Amino acid sequence: MIIAIDGPAAAGKGTLARRIARDLGFAYLDTGLLYRATGKRVLEAGADPEDAEAAEAEARALEPGDLERPDLRTDAVAQAASKVSAVPGVRAALLAFQRTFAGHPPEGAKGAVLDGRDIGTVVCPDADVKLFVTASDEVRAQRRFKELQESDPDVIYARVLEEMRERDARDRSRAVAPLEPAEDAILLDTSDLNADEVFAKALDIIKK
């Protein structure tokens, strides 16, 4: 069984996906980490994340250990990830990895939960369940603001909101795999829900 969970940044899809995978005993893949790790590699190489040739080279050189790095959650890396994800060659390089994970979950798991931006539309269009998790810009920015405050007390909410809107616009307008719900995805707005309520709604959808 394959469960695809898509949505914009800080909508709560990662928290939900991990919890669903744990509850059902499925394998879990945060596909955003693939792009974050690629973006981080590009930055460390001193290249521009919008340089298609450099971004694709780093995507093809990606190693499993790159996904375990503790510094992939910074805002700079998030911005780089959004830029490299707009490069067709990068998406092509990482697509096979994602599909293999979904079709053949590691450690004999009976299913897989993948979260990202284009799981239900591109990576796993035949997924058994497709959820599109979203929330208002302000709610998402507030969540990301609190997350960033833990490592940077000087972070400014207005800047976080501005960068989130810029990233959303870039993700929605890219030519390849733009951020949009699959036609058969079920929309789950988390603006006014806590994590337990979101999980309960999602689990009900999956069981049905």
C-alpha positions in Angstrom: 0.0 0.0 0.0 1.3 3.5 -0.9 0.2 6.6 0.8 1.1 9.9 -0.8 1.0 13.1 1.3 1.7 16.4 -0.5 1.5 20.0 0.5 3.4 23.3 1.0 6.0 23.9 3.7 5.0 23.9 7.4 1.5 22.6 6.6 2.1 19.6 9.0 2.5 16.9 6.3 5.9 15.6 7.7 4.6 15.2 11.2 1.5 13.5 9.9 3.3 11.2 7.5 5.8 10.0 10.2 2.9 9.3 12.6 0.9 7.4 10.0 3.9 5.3 9.0 4.6 4.5 12.7 1.0 3.6 13.4 0.6 1.3 10.4 4.1 -0.1 10.4 4.9 1.3 7.0 8.2 2.6 5.7 8.5 6.4 5.6 10.4 8.7 3.2 10.6 12.5 3.6 11.3 13.3 0.0 11.9 16.9 0.8 15.2 15.7 2.5 16.4 14.5 -0.9 16.1 18.1 -2.3 17.4 19.7 0.9 20.5 17.4 0.8 21.0 18.2 -2.8 20.7 22.0 -2.1 23.1 21.7 0.8 25.7 19.9 -1.4 25.3 22.7 -4.0 25.9 25.4 -1.4 28.9 23.6 0.0 30.4 23.3 -3.5 30.1 27.0 -3.8 27.7 26.8 -6.7 24.4 28.6 -7.3 21.3 26.4 -6.6 19.7 27.7 -9.8 22.7 26.5 -11.8 21.1 23.5 -13.5 24.3 21.7 -14.3 25.7 22.0 -10.8 22.4 21.0 -9.2 22.0 17.9 -11.3 25.6 16.8 -10.7 25.1 17.0 -6.9 21.7 15.2 -7.2 23.4 12.3 -9.0 26.2 12.2 -6.4 23.8 12.1 -3.5 24.5 9.4 -0.9 22.3 7.9 1.8 24.5 9.5 4.5 23.6 13.0 3.1 20.0 12.5 4.3 21.2 12.0 7.9 22.9 15.4 8.2 21.6 17.5 11.2 21.9 20.8 9.3 19.3 20.2 6.6 16.5 22.2 8.4 17.9 25.7 8.1 16.1 28.3 6.1 19.0 28.8 3.7 18.9 25.1 2.9 15.1 25.2 2.4 15.5 28.0 -0.1 18.2 26.1 -1.9 16.1 23.0 -2.0 13.2 24.9 -3.6 15.6 26.2 -6.3 17.2 22.9 -7.1 13.8 21.2 -7.2 12.8 23.4 -10.1 15.6 21.8 -12.2 14.3 19.0 -14.4 17.5 17.1 -14.3 17.5 17.1 -10.5 13.9 15.8 -10.3 14.7 13.1 -12.9 17.8 12.0 -10.9 15.8 11.6 -7.7 12.6 10.1 -9.1 13.9 6.6 -9.5 15.0 6.6 -5.8 11.6 7.6 -4.7 9.7 5.1 -6.8 12.0 2.2 -5.8 11.3 3.1 -2.1 7.5 3.2 -2.7 7.3 0.0 -4.7 9.8 -2.0 -2.6 9.7 -0.6 1.0 12.8 -1.4 3.0 12.9 -4.0 5.8 9.9 -5.9 4.5 7.4 -3.2 5.3 3.9 -3.8 3.9 3.5 -0.3 2.7 5.1 3.1 2.3 4.3 6.7 3.2 5.9 9.4 1.2 5.5 13.1 1.7 6.6 15.9 -0.5 5.3 18.2 -3.2 4.6 15.9 -6.2 4.1 12.4 -4.7 0.5 12.1 -5.8 0.9 13.8 -9.2 4.3 12.5 -10.4 6.2 10.1 -8.2 3.3 7.8 -7.3 0.3 8.7 -9.4 -1.3 5.3 -8.6 -0.9 5.7 -4.8 -3.8 4.0 -2.9 -4.4 7.1 -0.8 -3.5 10.7 -1.7 -3.7 13.5 0.8 -3.0 17.2 0.2 -2.2 18.8 3.5 -2.4 22.6 3.7 -2.9 25.6 6.0 -3.1 29.4 5.7 0.1 31.3 4.9 0.0 33.0 8.3 -0.4 29.7 10.3 2.3 28.0 8.3 4.7 31.0 8.8 4.0 31.0 12.5 4.8 27.3 12.8 8.1 27.7 10.8 8.9 30.9 12.9 8.7 28.9 16.1 10.8 26.1 14.7 13.5 28.5 13.5 13.5 30.4 16.9 15.0 27.3 18.5 18.3 27.8 16.6 18.1 31.5 15.8 16.5 33.8 18.5 16.8 36.8 16.1 14.6 35.3 13.4 11.9 37.8 12.2 8.3 36.6 11.6 7.7 39.0 8.7 10.7 37.7 6.9 9.7 34.1 7.4 6.3 34.9 6.0 7.8 36.7 3.0 10.2 33.9 2.2 7.5 31.3 2.6 5.3 33.1 0.1 8.2 33.4 -2.3 8.9 29.7 -2.0 5.2 28.8 -2.5 5.1 31.0 -5.7 8.3 29.3 -7.0 7.0 25.8 -6.2 3.6 26.4 -7.8 4.9 28.1 -11.0 7.8 25.8 -11.9 7.5 24.0 -15.3 8.2 20.6 -13.9 6.0 19.0 -11.2 4.5 22.2 -9.8 3.0 22.1 -6.3 -0.7 21.3 -6.8 -3.1 18.6 -5.5 -3.7 15.5 -7.6 -7.2 15.4 -9.1 -8.1 12.5 -6.8 -6.3 13.9 -3.7 -8.3 14.6 -0.5 -7.7 18.1 0.8 -6.9 18.3 4.6 -6.7 21.9 5.9 -4.8 21.9 9.2 -5.1 25.7 10.0 -7.5 25.1 12.9 -6.5 21.6 13.9 -3.9 20.2 16.3 -1.7 17.3 15.5 -3.9 14.7 17.1 -7.0 16.0 15.2 -5.1 15.9 11.9 -3.9 12.4 12.5 -7.4 11.2 13.4 -8.9 12.7 10.2 -6.2 11.2 8.0 -6.4 7.8 9.6 -10.1 7.7 9.1 -9.6 8.6 5.4 -7.0 5.8 5.0 -9.1 3.2 6.7 -12.2 4.0 4.6 
